[in-house]
């Protein structure tokens, strides 16, 4: 079991909150501005002037953010803040070198953490816990950033952050909403086995990747989304992007009644219950994932996201349009099932055969009536083979008008079921 250290025992945390921690319920942005300028002036030491100018232009930083730092004076201020938080008898360490790895591993952050517009070199938050909100908006990650097994217990935001090197969120756990809106990942991105949401709690976790740009290979294999599909409106996914196409890694489909209750929850701003995902939003995300899988020639994954796209479509449009989607689901699981059309064909066969048997029993022996009723019912389901016209012509002509109508209903109803069966076989065996 990982032993977590208090954040105030970590030199880098002291340095990033040199002018004070975020202790109030609301973020003190003036305090943050002072913390940011101190941090950035330290972090930018050793960067090329051209790079500092580029960072300042992107994040609209002042000259104080990338100016020179008086290290002896900074050490005095650091020592004072260290003693304030850890006691006068504690021994403060030397201020870390700005080119070292920012080691924030195995740290418990009890207060709000604000990295807004921070310049960050090589960073590791591995196995740390954020008990309050974490804000990394517009942060500039110049080098590798590692968030391995990090536990974000409250809302988290990386809005418009820039990751210039490898970004690792493997096994990270986001309990509540997380925003990666308009983030730029310029190198390999790893979200493998990350968990978005808490399975045993009815709290929403909306992972927003809208407008995000993935310029290199992205791994989401084993990532689990418990309450919402990732929001991918306007996202630019790399041509090599992996997701696990299995029901256990994605939110379950919801009934109309659950969606109605969710809309009522949205109207109640005081509830923390999970509101179900908007159907249009979910459909767009499922469609984008389907196209991503198609580009990589993963037919099974492509069809999985196609089914989830149609599942969202059941809650969009007119009643007629929705009923068509429901029927497609009920009778064939969106063209994926072989068992469902076979089951309904068997029901048609049995019902028609039973009614035919009751009528033919008046004209034939029990044995002959049973054989003819089964043969006629089978012929009605598969008229393309012509069994009825060839072998059962006299039986069909002798049927009452009611039974002739039933036979016609059998034939008409069987046609879409046979189509769904063929569609299921094609999907199962990847036929073209």
Buried (B, 14 or more C-beta within 10 A) or exposed (E): EEEBBEBBBBBBBBBBBBBEBBEEEEBBEEBBBBBBBBBBBBBBBEBEEEBBEEBBEBBEBEEEBBEEBEBEEBEEBBBEBBBEBBEEEEEBEEBBEBEEBBBBBBBBBBBBBBBBBBBBBBBBBBBBBBBBBBBBBBBBBBBBBBBBBBBBBBBBBBBBBBBBBBBBBBBBBBBBBBBBBBBBBBBBBBBBBBBBBBEEBEBBBBBBBBBBBBBBBBBBBBBBBBBBBBBBBBBBBBEBBBBBBEEEBBBEBBEEEEBEBBEEBEEEEEEEEBBBBBBEBBBBBBBBBBEBBBBEEBEEBBBBBBBBBBBBBBBBEEEEEBEBBEEBBEBBBBBBBBEBBBEBBEEBBEBBBEBBBEBBBEEBEEEEBBBBBBBBBBBBBBBEEEBBEEEBEEBBEEBEEEBEEBBEBBBEBBEBBBBBBBBBEEBEEEEE
